[in-house]
């Protein structure tokens, strides 16, 4: 199996922006579980990065990062998840992963996004 590859950021300014947002996530209390650093000696690479314990008030949850950064946020009620997902002006595309078709349909119907 071929390893997944990730290309560089567009330029040094974008790489610096992504790294600043990663630092912001750490300062605001998100738990960094993978990556989070510049990588490679040539080019504008950032390690694939994963945060857990992300709050919806954090910059890494509120902004489009345009980098290899993913955030995990926990919700106990689907309506709380919908409220958080709809509380943004970034509403072009959303993805819904679940094994429960009824829950997927409920979520998709309540989500305000261009494409789900």
Buried (B, 14 or more C-beta within 10 A) or exposed (E): EEEEEEEBBEEEEBBBBBBEBBBBBEEBEBEBEEBBEBBEEEEBBBBBBBBBBBBBEBBBBEEEBEBBBBBEBEEEEBEEBBEBBEEBEEEEEBEBEEEEEEEBEBBEEBBEBEEE
